[in-house]
Amino acid sequence: MTNVQKALDMLGEHFDSVQILCTRYNGGDDGGTVNISRGTRNWFARYGQMKEWMIREDETSKESRRKPDNEE
């Protein structure tokens, strides 16, 4: 069992849904960034939460680009 799976199981005991997204730079010959995505429990809740988070992050990014430099 991976550390991500252990974390997923532990959090799943306390929450209705859990989604974990992780990345790590993997140097060496194979190089590049590796990722893992695991989730448990209510798929619709996880999907909705991720979608809402993406919309909110996109809007925050757009707002920060619209502000003049002296307002940050």
CHARMM-style PDB file with segment names, atoms N, HN, CA, C and O in Angstrom:
ATOM      1  N   MET     1       0.850  -1.184   0.000  1.00  0.00      PROA
ATOM      2  CA  MET     1       0.000   0.000   0.000  1.00  0.00      PROA
ATOM      3  C   MET     1       0.890   1.241   0.000  1.00  0.00      PROA
ATOM      4  O   MET     1       1.820   1.347   0.800  1.00  0.00      PROA
ATOM      5  N   THR     2       0.600   2.169  -0.897  1.00  0.00      PROA
ATOM      6  HN  THR     2      -0.155   2.082  -1.547  1.00  0.00      PROA
ATOM      7  CA  THR     2       1.391   3.395  -0.994  1.00  0.00      PROA
ATOM      8  C   THR     2       1.042   4.362   0.130  1.00  0.00      PROA
ATOM      9  O   THR     2       0.004   4.231   0.780  1.00  0.00      PROA
ATOM     10  N   ASN     3       1.925   5.334   0.350  1.00  0.00      PROA
ATOM     11  HN  ASN     3       2.768   5.440  -0.177  1.00  0.00      PROA
ATOM     12  CA  ASN     3       1.646   6.376   1.344  1.00  0.00      PROA
ATOM     13  C   ASN     3       0.395   7.162   0.977  1.00  0.00      PROA
ATOM     14  O   ASN     3      -0.368   7.564   1.855  1.00  0.00      PROA
ATOM     15  N   VAL     4       0.183   7.381  -0.316  1.00  0.00      PROA
ATOM     16  HN  VAL     4       0.802   7.054  -1.030  1.00  0.00      PROA
ATOM     17  CA  VAL     4      -1.009   8.103  -0.760  1.00  0.00      PROA
ATOM     18  C   VAL     4      -2.260   7.297  -0.414  1.00  0.00      PROA
ATOM     19  O   VAL     4      -3.247   7.862   0.056  1.00  0.00      PROA
ATOM     20  N   GLN     5      -2.229   6.001  -0.639  1.00  0.00      PROA
ATOM     21  HN  GLN     5      -1.427   5.542  -1.021  1.00  0.00      PROA
ATOM     22  CA  GLN     5      -3.376   5.153  -0.310  1.00  0.00      PROA
ATOM     23  C   GLN     5      -3.636   5.142   1.191  1.00  0.00      PROA
ATOM     24  O   GLN     5      -4.790   5.163   1.620  1.00  0.00      PROA
ATOM     25  N   LYS     6      -2.573   5.110   1.993  1.00  0.00      PROA
ATOM     26  HN  LYS     6      -1.636   5.094   1.644  1.00  0.00      PROA
ATOM     27  CA  LYS     6      -2.728   5.152   3.457  1.00  0.00      PROA
ATOM     28  C   LYS     6      -3.386   6.459   3.883  1.00  0.00      PROA
ATOM     29  O   LYS     6      -4.284   6.461   4.725  1.00  0.00      PROA
ATOM     30  N   ALA     7      -2.936   7.576   3.296  1.00  0.00      PROA
ATOM     31  HN  ALA     7      -2.206   7.574   2.612  1.00  0.00      PROA
ATOM     32  CA  ALA     7      -3.526   8.879   3.619  1.00  0.00      PROA
ATOM     33  C   ALA     7      -4.986   8.930   3.190  1.00  0.00      PROA
ATOM     34  O   ALA     7      -5.835   9.455   3.910  1.00  0.00      PROA
ATOM     35  N   LEU     8      -5.268   8.387   2.025  1.00  0.00      PROA
ATOM     36  HN  LEU     8      -4.578   7.961   1.440  1.00  0.00      PROA
ATOM     37  CA  LEU     8      -6.636   8.345   1.508  1.00  0.00      PROA
ATOM     38  C   LEU     8      -7.543   7.551   2.442  1.00  0.00      PROA
ATOM     39  O   LEU     8      -8.656   7.979   2.749  1.00  0.00      PROA
ATOM     40  N   ASP     9      -7.071   6.407   2.887  1.00  0.00      PROA
ATOM     41  HN  ASP     9      -6.168   6.059   2.638  1.00  0.00      PROA
ATOM     42  CA  ASP     9      -7.857   5.568   3.798  1.00  0.00      PROA
ATOM     43  C   ASP     9      -8.088   6.279   5.131  1.00  0.00      PROA
ATOM     44  O   ASP     9      -9.195   6.253   5.668  1.00  0.00      PROA
ATOM     45  N   MET    10      -7.052   6.906   5.656  1.00  0.00      PROA
ATOM     46  HN  MET    10      -6.153   6.926   5.219  1.00  0.00      PROA
ATOM     47  CA  MET    10      -7.165   7.589   6.944  1.00  0.00      PROA
ATOM     48  C   MET    10      -8.139   8.766   6.855  1.00  0.00      PROA
ATOM     49  O   MET    10      -9.001   8.924   7.720  1.00  0.00      PROA
ATOM     50  N   LEU    11      -8.005   9.586   5.820  1.00  0.00      PROA
ATOM     51  HN  LEU    11      -7.304   9.458   5.118  1.00  0.00      PROA
ATOM     52  CA  LEU    11      -8.901  10.728   5.657  1.00  0.00      PROA
ATOM     53  C   LEU    11     -10.325  10.276   5.353  1.00  0.00      PROA
ATOM     54  O   LEU    11     -11.285  10.911   5.792  1.00  0.00      PROA
ATOM     55  N   GLY    12     -10.468   9.189   4.610  1.00  0.00      PROA
ATOM     56  HN  GLY    12      -9.688   8.673   4.254  1.00  0.00      PROA
ATOM     57  CA  GLY    12     -11.780   8.670   4.263  1.00  0.00      PROA
ATOM     58  C   GLY    12     -12.613   8.273   5.470  1.00  0.00      PROA
ATOM     59  O   GLY    12     -13.841   8.226   5.395  1.00  0.00      PROA
ATOM     60  N   GLU    13     -11.945   7.986   6.586  1.00  0.00      PROA
ATOM     61  HN  GLU    13     -10.948   8.024   6.647  1.00  0.00      PROA
ATOM     62  CA  GLU    13     -12.670   7.660   7.818  1.00  0.00      PROA
ATOM     63  C   GLU    13     -13.370   8.875   8.413  1.00  0.00      PROA
ATOM     64  O   GLU    13     -14.281   8.725   9.227  1.00  0.00      PROA
ATOM     65  N   HSD    14     -12.956  10.076   8.018  1.00  0.00      PROA
ATOM     66  HN  HSD    14     -12.216  10.198   7.357  1.00  0.00      PROA
ATOM     67  CA  HSD    14     -13.445  11.303   8.644  1.00  0.00      PROA
ATOM     68  C   HSD    14     -14.197  12.241   7.704  1.00  0.00      PROA
ATOM     69  O   HSD    14     -14.798  13.215   8.156  1.00  0.00      PROA
ATOM     70  N   PHE    15     -14.170  11.960   6.402  1.00  0.00      PROA
ATOM     71  HN  PHE    15     -13.682  11.168   6.035  1.00  0.00      PROA
ATOM     72  CA  PHE    15     -14.777  12.860   5.425  1.00  0.00      PROA
ATOM     73  C   PHE    15     -15.677  12.092   4.469  1.00  0.00      PROA
ATOM     74  O   PHE    15     -15.486  10.897   4.243  1.00  0.00      PROA
ATOM     75  N   ASP    16     -16.670  12.797   3.906  1.00  0.00      PROA
ATOM     76  HN  ASP    16     -16.825  13.768   4.090  1.00  0.00      PROA
ATOM     77  CA  ASP    16     -17.594  12.187   2.956  1.00  0.00      PROA
ATOM     78  C   ASP    16     -16.928  11.874   1.621  1.00  0.00      PROA
ATOM     79  O   ASP    16     -17.322  10.934   0.931  1.00  0.00      PROA
ATOM     80  N   SER    17     -15.928  12.658   1.262  1.00  0.00      PROA
ATOM     81  HN  SER    17     -15.608  13.422   1.823  1.00  0.00      PROA
ATOM     82  CA  SER    17     -15.192  12.413   0.023  1.00  0.00      PROA
ATOM     83  C   SER    17     -13.768  12.910   0.190  1.00  0.00      PROA
ATOM     84  O   SER    17     -13.512  13.866   0.922  1.00  0.00      PROA
ATOM     85  N   VAL    18     -12.846  12.251  -0.496  1.00  0.00      PROA
ATOM     86  HN  VAL    18     -13.054  11.474  -1.090  1.00  0.00      PROA
ATOM     87  CA  VAL    18     -11.432  12.629  -0.433  1.00  0.00      PROA
ATOM     88  C   VAL    18     -10.839  12.479  -1.829  1.00  0.00      PROA
ATOM     89  O   VAL    18     -11.038  11.462  -2.492  1.00  0.00      PROA
ATOM     90  N   GLN    19     -10.113  13.496  -2.265  1.00  0.00      PROA
ATOM     91  HN  GLN    19      -9.951  14.322  -1.726  1.00  0.00      PROA
ATOM     92  CA  GLN    19      -9.384  13.440  -3.527  1.00  0.00      PROA
ATOM     93  C   GLN    19      -7.989  13.966  -3.252  1.00  0.00      PROA
ATOM     94  O   GLN    19      -7.832  15.053  -2.695  1.00  0.00      PROA
ATOM     95  N   ILE    20      -6.972  13.205  -3.640  1.00  0.00      PROA
ATOM     96  HN  ILE    20      -7.100  12.323  -4.093  1.00  0.00      PROA
ATOM     97  CA  ILE    20      -5.580  13.598  -3.432  1.00  0.00      PROA
ATOM     98  C   ILE    20      -4.900  13.691  -4.786  1.00  0.00      PROA
ATOM     99  O   ILE    20      -4.936  12.748  -5.577  1.00  0.00      PROA
ATOM    100  N   LEU    21      -4.274  14.845  -5.049  1.00  0.00      PROA
ATOM    101  HN  LEU    21      -4.245  15.611  -4.407  1.00  0.00      PROA
ATOM    102  CA  LEU    21      -3.495  15.069  -6.258  1.00  0.00      PROA
ATOM    103  C   LEU    21      -2.073  15.417  -5.816  1.00  0.00      PROA
ATOM    104  O   LEU    21      -1.880  16.352  -5.039  1.00  0.00      PROA
ATOM    105  N   CYS    22      -1.087  14.680  -6.300  1.00  0.00      PROA
ATOM    106  HN  CYS    22      -1.244  13.921  -6.931  1.00  0.00      PROA
ATOM    107  CA  CYS    22       0.297  14.910  -5.902  1.00  0.00      PROA
ATOM    108  C   CYS    22       1.204  14.903  -7.121  1.00  0.00      PROA
ATOM    109  O   CYS    22       0.966  14.170  -8.081  1.00  0.00      PROA
ATOM    110  N   THR    23       2.240  15.720  -7.075  1.00  0.00      PROA
ATOM    111  HN  THR    23       2.434  16.316  -6.295  1.00  0.00      PROA
ATOM    112  CA  THR    23       3.275  15.691  -8.105  1.00  0.00      PROA
ATOM    113  C   THR    23       4.633  15.684  -7.435  1.00  0.00      PROA
ATOM    114  O   THR    23       4.790  16.141  -6.303  1.00  0.00      PROA
ATOM    115  N   ARG    24       5.625  15.151  -8.163  1.00  0.00      PROA
ATOM    116  HN  ARG    24       5.498  14.780  -9.082  1.00  0.00      PROA
ATOM    117  CA  ARG    24       7.000  15.112  -7.651  1.00  0.00      PROA
ATOM    118  C   ARG    24       7.936  15.143  -8.848  1.00  0.00      PROA
ATOM    119  O   ARG    24       7.720  14.452  -9.844  1.00  0.00      PROA
ATOM    120  N   TYR    25       8.992  15.965  -8.731  1.00  0.00      PROA
ATOM    121  HN  TYR    25       9.168  16.525  -7.922  1.00  0.00      PROA
ATOM    122  CA  TYR    25      10.016  15.962  -9.767  1.00  0.00      PROA
ATOM    123  C   TYR    25      10.849  14.709  -9.580  1.00  0.00      PROA
ATOM    124  O   TYR    25      11.328  14.426  -8.481  1.00  0.00      PROA
ATOM    125  N   ASN    26      11.017  13.970 -10.648  1.00  0.00      PROA
ATOM    126  HN  ASN    26      10.628  14.199 -11.541  1.00  0.00      PROA
ATOM    127  CA  ASN    26      11.745  12.712 -10.598  1.00  0.00      PROA
ATOM    128  C   ASN    26      12.984  12.852 -11.478  1.00  0.00      PROA
ATOM    129  O   ASN    26      12.933  12.573 -12.676  1.00  0.00      PROA
ATOM    130  N   GLY    27      14.096  13.283 -10.884  1.00  0.00      PROA
ATOM    131  HN  GLY    27      14.138  13.510  -9.911  1.00  0.00      PROA
ATOM    132  CA  GLY    27      15.334  13.482 -11.637  1.00  0.00      PROA
ATOM    133  C   GLY    27      15.912  12.154 -12.100  1.00  0.00      PROA
ATOM    134  O   GLY    27      15.310  11.098 -11.906  1.00  0.00      PROA
ATOM    135  N   GLY    28      17.078  12.219 -12.709  1.00  0.00      PROA
ATOM    136  HN  GLY    28      17.567  13.077 -12.866  1.00  0.00      PROA
ATOM    137  CA  GLY    28      17.719  11.004 -13.184  1.00  0.00      PROA
ATOM    138  C   GLY    28      17.460  10.773 -14.649  1.00  0.00      PROA
ATOM    139  O   GLY    28      17.028  11.677 -15.364  1.00  0.00      PROA
ATOM    140  N   ASP    29      17.725   9.547 -15.104  1.00  0.00      PROA
ATOM    141  HN  ASP    29      18.075   8.812 -14.523  1.00  0.00      PROA
ATOM    142  CA  ASP    29      17.600   9.218 -16.524  1.00  0.00      PROA
ATOM    143  C   ASP    29      16.173   9.344 -17.040  1.00  0.00      PROA
ATOM    144  O   ASP    29      15.952   9.839 -18.145  1.00  0.00      PROA
ATOM    145  N   ASP    30      15.193   8.893 -16.235  1.00  0.00      PROA
ATOM    146  HN  ASP    30      15.373   8.490 -15.338  1.00  0.00      PROA
ATOM    147  CA  ASP    30      13.805   8.974 -16.704  1.00  0.00      PROA
ATOM    148  C   ASP    30      13.251  10.387 -16.563  1.00  0.00      PROA
ATOM    149  O   ASP    30      12.344  10.765 -17.304  1.00  0.00      PROA
ATOM    150  N   GLY    31      13.776  11.174 -15.628  1.00  0.00      PROA
ATOM    151  HN  GLY    31      14.513  10.867 -15.026  1.00  0.00      PROA
ATOM    152  CA  GLY    31      13.466  12.593 -15.465  1.00  0.00      PROA
ATOM    153  C   GLY    31      11.997  12.945 -15.542  1.00  0.00      PROA
ATOM    154  O   GLY    31      11.136  12.082 -15.717  1.00  0.00      PROA
ATOM    155  N   GLY    32      11.733  14.220 -15.408  1.00  0.00      PROA
ATOM    156  HN  GLY    32      12.432  14.921 -15.266  1.00  0.00      PROA
ATOM    157  CA  GLY    32      10.374  14.713 -15.531  1.00  0.00      PROA
ATOM    158  C   GLY    32       9.598  14.689 -14.230  1.00  0.00      PROA
ATOM    159  O   GLY    32      10.111  14.294 -13.183  1.00  0.00      PROA
ATOM    160  N   THR    33       8.386  15.107 -14.317  1.00  0.00      PROA
ATOM    161  HN  THR    33       7.969  15.428 -15.168  1.00  0.00      PROA
ATOM    162  CA  THR    33       7.498  15.165 -13.160  1.00  0.00      PROA
ATOM    163  C   THR    33       6.523  13.992 -13.222  1.00  0.00      PROA
ATOM    164  O   THR    33       5.915  13.726 -14.259  1.00  0.00      PROA
ATOM    165  N   VAL    34       6.389  13.307 -12.110  1.00  0.00      PROA
ATOM    166  HN  VAL    34       6.883  13.523 -11.268  1.00  0.00      PROA
ATOM    167  CA  VAL    34       5.414  12.222 -12.015  1.00  0.00      PROA
ATOM    168  C   VAL    34       4.246  12.704 -11.181  1.00  0.00      PROA
ATOM    169  O   VAL    34       4.397  13.599 -10.349  1.00  0.00      PROA
ATOM    170  N   ASN    35       3.084  12.116 -11.399  1.00  0.00      PROA
ATOM    171  HN  ASN    35       2.961  11.390 -12.075  1.00  0.00      PROA
ATOM    172  CA  ASN    35       1.913  12.524 -10.621  1.00  0.00      PROA
ATOM    173  C   ASN    35       1.101  11.307 -10.231  1.00  0.00      PROA
ATOM    174  O   ASN    35       1.208  10.230 -10.818  1.00  0.00      PROA
ATOM    175  N   ILE    36       0.282  11.525  -9.211  1.00  0.00      PROA
ATOM    176  HN  ILE    36       0.195  12.399  -8.734  1.00  0.00      PROA
ATOM    177  CA  ILE    36      -0.646  10.488  -8.774  1.00  0.00      PROA
ATOM    178  C   ILE    36      -1.946  11.178  -8.377  1.00  0.00      PROA
ATOM    179  O   ILE    36      -1.932  12.251  -7.775  1.00  0.00      PROA
ATOM    180  N   SER    37      -3.035  10.570  -8.709  1.00  0.00      PROA
ATOM    181  HN  SER    37      -3.047   9.698  -9.199  1.00  0.00      PROA
ATOM    182  CA  SER    37      -4.349  11.083  -8.359  1.00  0.00      PROA
ATOM    183  C   SER    37      -5.187   9.916  -7.858  1.00  0.00      PROA
ATOM    184  O   SER    37      -5.407   8.940  -8.575  1.00  0.00      PROA
ATOM    185  N   ARG    38      -5.642  10.028  -6.639  1.00  0.00      PROA
ATOM    186  HN  ARG    38      -5.463  10.821  -6.057  1.00  0.00      PROA
ATOM    187  CA  ARG    38      -6.470   8.974  -6.052  1.00  0.00      PROA
ATOM    188  C   ARG    38      -7.639   9.620  -5.304  1.00  0.00      PROA
ATOM    189  O   ARG    38      -7.502  10.696  -4.722  1.00  0.00      PROA
ATOM    190  N   GLY    39      -8.770   8.953  -5.332  1.00  0.00      PROA
ATOM    191  HN  GLY    39      -8.881   8.079  -5.805  1.00  0.00      PROA
ATOM    192  CA  GLY    39      -9.932   9.454  -4.616  1.00  0.00      PROA
ATOM    193  C   GLY    39     -10.732   8.313  -4.035  1.00  0.00      PROA
ATOM    194  O   GLY    39     -10.580   7.157  -4.430  1.00  0.00      PROA
ATOM    195  N   THR    40     -11.589   8.657  -3.090  1.00  0.00      PROA
ATOM    196  HN  THR    40     -11.712   9.597  -2.770  1.00  0.00      PROA
ATOM    197  CA  THR    40     -12.446   7.654  -2.469  1.00  0.00      PROA
ATOM    198  C   THR    40     -13.770   8.280  -2.075  1.00  0.00      PROA
ATOM    199  O   THR    40     -13.887   9.493  -1.903  1.00  0.00      PROA
ATOM    200  N   ARG    41     -14.737   7.436  -1.943  1.00  0.00      PROA
ATOM    201  HN  ARG    41     -14.642   6.450  -2.082  1.00  0.00      PROA
ATOM    202  CA  ARG    41     -16.082   7.780  -1.507  1.00  0.00      PROA
ATOM    203  C   ARG    41     -16.854   8.487  -2.598  1.00  0.00      PROA
ATOM    204  O   ARG    41     -16.747   8.098  -3.761  1.00  0.00      PROA
ATOM    205  N   ASN    42     -17.626   9.506  -2.275  1.00  0.00      PROA
ATOM    206  HN  ASN    42     -17.713   9.822  -1.330  1.00  0.00      PROA
ATOM    207  CA  ASN    42     -18.608  10.095  -3.174  1.00  0.00      PROA
ATOM    208  C   ASN    42     -17.959  10.763  -4.395  1.00  0.00      PROA
ATOM    209  O   ASN    42     -17.415  11.863  -4.291  1.00  0.00      PROA
ATOM    210  N   TRP    43     -18.022  10.089  -5.554  1.00  0.00      PROA
ATOM    211  HN  TRP    43     -18.464   9.196  -5.639  1.00  0.00      PROA
ATOM    212  CA  TRP    43     -17.398  10.600  -6.768  1.00  0.00      PROA
ATOM    213  C   TRP    43     -18.014  11.937  -7.191  1.00  0.00      PROA
ATOM    214  O   TRP    43     -17.287  12.846  -7.594  1.00  0.00      PROA
ATOM    215  N   PHE    44     -19.325  12.068  -7.107  1.00  0.00      PROA
ATOM    216  HN  PHE    44     -19.915  11.330  -6.780  1.00  0.00      PROA
ATOM    217  CA  PHE    44     -19.991  13.293  -7.530  1.00  0.00      PROA
ATOM    218  C   PHE    44     -19.575  14.479  -6.661  1.00  0.00      PROA
ATOM    219  O   PHE    44     -19.401  15.585  -7.173  1.00  0.00      PROA
ATOM    220  N   ALA    45     -19.416  14.266  -5.371  1.00  0.00      PROA
ATOM    221  HN  ALA    45     -19.557  13.367  -4.956  1.00  0.00      PROA
ATOM    222  CA  ALA    45     -18.953  15.333  -4.477  1.00  0.00      PROA
ATOM    223  C   ALA    45     -17.520  15.722  -4.818  1.00  0.00      PROA
ATOM    224  O   ALA    45     -17.191  16.908  -4.845  1.00  0.00      PROA
ATOM    225  N   ARG    46     -16.666  14.735  -5.077  1.00  0.00      PROA
ATOM    226  HN  ARG    46     -16.933  13.772  -5.055  1.00  0.00      PROA
ATOM    227  CA  ARG    46     -15.272  15.028  -5.434  1.00  0.00      PROA
ATOM    228  C   ARG    46     -15.202  15.807  -6.737  1.00  0.00      PROA
ATOM    229  O   ARG    46     -14.465  16.788  -6.840  1.00  0.00      PROA
ATOM    230  N   TYR    47     -15.966  15.372  -7.729  1.00  0.00      PROA
ATOM    231  HN  TYR    47     -16.564  14.575  -7.645  1.00  0.00      PROA
ATOM    232  CA  TYR    47     -15.975  16.039  -9.027  1.00  0.00      PROA
ATOM    233  C   TYR    47     -16.468  17.484  -8.886  1.00  0.00      PROA
ATOM    234  O   TYR    47     -15.853  18.411  -9.412  1.00  0.00      PROA
ATOM    235  N   GLY    48     -17.570  17.660  -8.180  1.00  0.00      PROA
ATOM    236  HN  GLY    48     -18.069  16.906  -7.753  1.00  0.00      PROA
ATOM    237  CA  GLY    48     -18.129  18.995  -7.990  1.00  0.00      PROA
ATOM    238  C   GLY    48     -17.188  19.915  -7.238  1.00  0.00      PROA
ATOM    239  O   GLY    48     -17.058  21.088  -7.585  1.00  0.00      PROA
ATOM    240  N   GLN    49     -16.537  19.401  -6.221  1.00  0.00      PROA
ATOM    241  HN  GLN    49     -16.642  18.448  -5.938  1.00  0.00      PROA
ATOM    242  CA  GLN    49     -15.615  20.217  -5.440  1.00  0.00      PROA
ATOM    243  C   GLN    49     -14.409  20.633  -6.286  1.00  0.00      PROA
ATOM    244  O   GLN    49     -13.973  21.783  -6.226  1.00  0.00      PROA
ATOM    245  N   MET    50     -13.873  19.696  -7.074  1.00  0.00      PROA
ATOM    246  HN  MET    50     -14.227  18.763  -7.122  1.00  0.00      PROA
ATOM    247  CA  MET    50     -12.733  20.025  -7.931  1.00  0.00      PROA
ATOM    248  C   MET    50     -13.134  21.053  -8.986  1.00  0.00      PROA
ATOM    249  O   MET    50     -12.373  21.977  -9.274  1.00  0.00      PROA
ATOM    250  N   LYS    51     -14.325  20.896  -9.564  1.00  0.00      PROA
ATOM    251  HN  LYS    51     -14.943  20.146  -9.331  1.00  0.00      PROA
ATOM    252  CA  LYS    51     -14.791  21.838 -10.582  1.00  0.00      PROA
ATOM    253  C   LYS    51     -14.958  23.234  -9.978  1.00  0.00      PROA
ATOM    254  O   LYS    51     -14.543  24.226 -10.577  1.00  0.00      PROA
ATOM    255  N   GLU    52     -15.565  23.309  -8.797  1.00  0.00      PROA
ATOM    256  HN  GLU    52     -15.903  22.503  -8.311  1.00  0.00      PROA
ATOM    257  CA  GLU    52     -15.739  24.594  -8.128  1.00  0.00      PROA
ATOM    258  C   GLU    52     -14.390  25.223  -7.794  1.00  0.00      PROA
ATOM    259  O   GLU    52     -14.211  26.431  -7.947  1.00  0.00      PROA
ATOM    260  N   TRP    53     -13.440  24.402  -7.338  1.00  0.00      PROA
ATOM    261  HN  TRP    53     -13.586  23.421  -7.214  1.00  0.00      PROA
ATOM    262  CA  TRP    53     -12.109  24.901  -7.002  1.00  0.00      PROA
ATOM    263  C   TRP    53     -11.424  25.469  -8.242  1.00  0.00      PROA
ATOM    264  O   TRP    53     -10.802  26.529  -8.173  1.00  0.00      PROA
ATOM    265  N   MET    54     -11.532  24.771  -9.378  1.00  0.00      PROA
ATOM    266  HN  MET    54     -12.037  23.910  -9.434  1.00  0.00      PROA
ATOM    267  CA  MET    54     -10.917  25.254 -10.615  1.00  0.00      PROA
ATOM    268  C   MET    54     -11.515  26.588 -11.051  1.00  0.00      PROA
ATOM    269  O   MET    54     -10.783  27.492 -11.454  1.00  0.00      PROA
ATOM    270  N   ILE    55     -12.818  26.717 -10.975  1.00  0.00      PROA
ATOM    271  HN  ILE    55     -13.413  25.983 -10.648  1.00  0.00      PROA
ATOM    272  CA  ILE    55     -13.477  27.975 -11.355  1.00  0.00      PROA
ATOM    273  C   ILE    55     -13.008  29.102 -10.447  1.00  0.00      PROA
ATOM    274  O   ILE    55     -12.675  30.188 -10.921  1.00  0.00      PROA
ATOM    275  N   ARG    56     -12.981  28.848  -9.144  1.00  0.00      PROA
ATOM    276  HN  ARG    56     -13.252  27.966  -8.759  1.00  0.00      PROA
ATOM    277  CA  ARG    56     -12.551  29.863  -8.178  1.00  0.00      PROA
ATOM    278  C   ARG    56     -11.094  30.268  -8.428  1.00  0.00      PROA
ATOM    279  O   ARG    56     -10.777  31.457  -8.402  1.00  0.00      PROA
ATOM    280  N   GLU    57     -10.216  29.310  -8.666  1.00  0.00      PROA
ATOM    281  HN  GLU    57     -10.473  28.344  -8.687  1.00  0.00      PROA
ATOM    282  CA  GLU    57      -8.803  29.611  -8.929  1.00  0.00      PROA
ATOM    283  C   GLU    57      -8.635  30.385 -10.229  1.00  0.00      PROA
ATOM    284  O   GLU    57      -7.828  31.313 -10.296  1.00  0.00      PROA
ATOM    285  N   ASP    58      -9.386  30.015 -11.262  1.00  0.00      PROA
ATOM    286  HN  ASP    58     -10.041  29.261 -11.208  1.00  0.00      PROA
ATOM    287  CA  ASP    58      -9.323  30.751 -12.525  1.00  0.00      PROA
ATOM    288  C   ASP    58      -9.744  32.200 -12.329  1.00  0.00      PROA
ATOM    289  O   ASP    58      -9.091  33.110 -12.841  1.00  0.00      PROA
ATOM    290  N   GLU    59     -10.822  32.421 -11.595  1.00  0.00      PROA
ATOM    291  HN  GLU    59     -11.352  31.682 -11.179  1.00  0.00      PROA
ATOM    292  CA  GLU    59     -11.306  33.782 -11.350  1.00  0.00      PROA
ATOM    293  C   GLU    59     -10.303  34.583 -10.524  1.00  0.00      PROA
ATOM    294  O   GLU    59     -10.070  35.758 -10.809  1.00  0.00      PROA
ATOM    295  N   THR    60      -9.712  33.971  -9.516  1.00  0.00      PROA
ATOM    296  HN  THR    60      -9.901  33.017  -9.284  1.00  0.00      PROA
ATOM    297  CA  THR    60      -8.708  34.651  -8.691  1.00  0.00      PROA
ATOM    298  C   THR    60      -7.521  35.069  -9.553  1.00  0.00      PROA
ATOM    299  O   THR    60      -7.000  36.174  -9.406  1.00  0.00      PROA
ATOM    300  N   SER    61      -7.102  34.197 -10.440  1.00  0.00      PROA
ATOM    301  HN  SER    61      -7.526  33.299 -10.561  1.00  0.00      PROA
ATOM    302  CA  SER    61      -5.993  34.499 -11.342  1.00  0.00      PROA
ATOM    303  C   SER    61      -6.343  35.655 -12.273  1.00  0.00      PROA
ATOM    304  O   SER    61      -5.526  36.551 -12.487  1.00  0.00      PROA
ATOM    305  N   LYS    62      -7.539  35.639 -12.821  1.00  0.00      PROA
ATOM    306  HN  LYS    62      -8.203  34.911 -12.647  1.00  0.00      PROA
ATOM    307  CA  LYS    62      -7.969  36.719 -13.718  1.00  0.00      PROA
ATOM    308  C   LYS    62      -8.034  38.045 -12.977  1.00  0.00      PROA
ATOM    309  O   LYS    62      -7.597  39.070 -13.501  1.00  0.00      PROA
ATOM    310  N   GLU    63      -8.575  38.038 -11.761  1.00  0.00      PROA
ATOM    311  HN  GLU    63      -8.930  37.205 -11.335  1.00  0.00      PROA
ATOM    312  CA  GLU    63      -8.682  39.262 -10.969  1.00  0.00      PROA
ATOM    313  C   GLU    63      -7.310  39.843 -10.673  1.00  0.00      PROA
ATOM    314  O   GLU    63      -7.125  41.058 -10.740  1.00  0.00      PROA
ATOM    315  N   SER    64      -6.349  38.992 -10.347  1.00  0.00      PROA
ATOM    316  HN  SER    64      -6.499  38.004 -10.292  1.00  0.00      PROA
ATOM    317  CA  SER    64      -5.013  39.497 -10.017  1.00  0.00      PROA
ATOM    318  C   SER    64      -4.336  40.118 -11.232  1.00  0.00      PROA
ATOM    319  O   SER    64      -3.538  41.043 -11.077  1.00  0.00      PROA
ATOM    320  N   ARG    65      -4.630  39.641 -12.424  1.00  0.00      PROA
ATOM    321  HN  ARG    65      -5.278  38.890 -12.549  1.00  0.00      PROA
ATOM    322  CA  ARG    65      -4.054  40.224 -13.636  1.00  0.00      PROA
ATOM    323  C   ARG    65      -4.716  41.547 -14.005  1.00  0.00      PROA
ATOM    324  O   ARG    65      -4.101  42.379 -14.671  1.00  0.00      PROA
ATOM    325  N   ARG    66      -5.964  41.750 -13.580  1.00  0.00      PROA
ATOM    326  HN  ARG    66      -6.463  41.073 -13.039  1.00  0.00      PROA
ATOM    327  CA  ARG    66      -6.667  42.997 -13.897  1.00  0.00      PROA
ATOM    328  C   ARG    66      -6.260  44.152 -12.981  1.00  0.00      PROA
ATOM    329  O   ARG    66      -6.423  45.314 -13.354  1.00  0.00      PROA
ATOM    330  N   LYS    67      -5.735  43.856 -11.795  1.00  0.00      PROA
ATOM    331  HN  LYS    67      -5.603  42.912 -11.492  1.00  0.00      PROA
ATOM    332  CA  LYS    67      -5.372  44.902 -10.850  1.00  0.00      PROA
ATOM    333  C   LYS    67      -4.104  45.629 -11.322  1.00  0.00      PROA
ATOM    334  O   LYS    67      -3.152  45.002 -11.787  1.00  0.00      PROA
ATOM    335  N   PRO    68      -4.113  46.961 -11.192  1.00  0.00      PROA
ATOM    336  CA  PRO    68      -2.860  47.681 -11.459  1.00  0.00      PROA
ATOM    337  C   PRO    68      -1.776  47.263 -10.455  1.00  0.00      PROA
ATOM    338  O   PRO    68      -2.090  46.822  -9.349  1.00  0.00      PROA
ATOM    339  N   ASP    69      -0.531  47.399 -10.835  1.00  0.00      PROA
ATOM    340  HN  ASP    69      -0.276  47.757 -11.733  1.00  0.00      PROA
ATOM    341  CA  ASP    69       0.593  46.980  -9.990  1.00  0.00      PROA
ATOM    342  C   ASP    69       0.557  47.599  -8.594  1.00  0.00      PROA
ATOM    343  O   ASP    69       0.946  46.945  -7.626  1.00  0.00      PROA
ATOM    344  N   ASN    70       0.103  48.828  -8.471  1.00  0.00      PROA
ATOM    345  HN  ASN    70      -0.213  49.359  -9.258  1.00  0.00      PROA
ATOM    346  CA  ASN    70       0.131  49.504  -7.172  1.00  0.00      PROA
ATOM    347  C   ASN    70      -1.009  49.060  -6.233  1.00  0.00      PROA
ATOM    348  O   ASN    70      -1.030  49.478  -5.075  1.00  0.00      PROA
ATOM    349  N   GLU    71      -1.935  48.244  -6.690  1.00  0.00      PROA
ATOM    350  HN  GLU    71      -1.918  47.905  -7.630  1.00  0.00      PROA
ATOM    351  CA  GLU    71      -3.038  47.789  -5.836  1.00  0.00      PROA
ATOM    352  C   GLU    71      -2.781  46.436  -5.207  1.00  0.00      PROA
ATOM    353  O   GLU    71      -3.585  45.993  -4.387  1.00  0.00      PROA
ATOM    354  N   GLU    72      -1.704  45.762  -5.550  1.00  0.00      PROA
ATOM    355  HN  GLU    72      -1.050  46.122  -6.216  1.00  0.00      PROA
ATOM    356  CA  GLU    72      -1.455  44.417  -5.024  1.00  0.00      PROA
ATOM    357  C   GLU    72      -0.970  44.436  -3.619  1.00  0.00      PROA
ATOM    358  OT1 GLU    72      -0.717  43.380  -3.038  1.00  0.00      PROA
TER     359      GLU     72
END
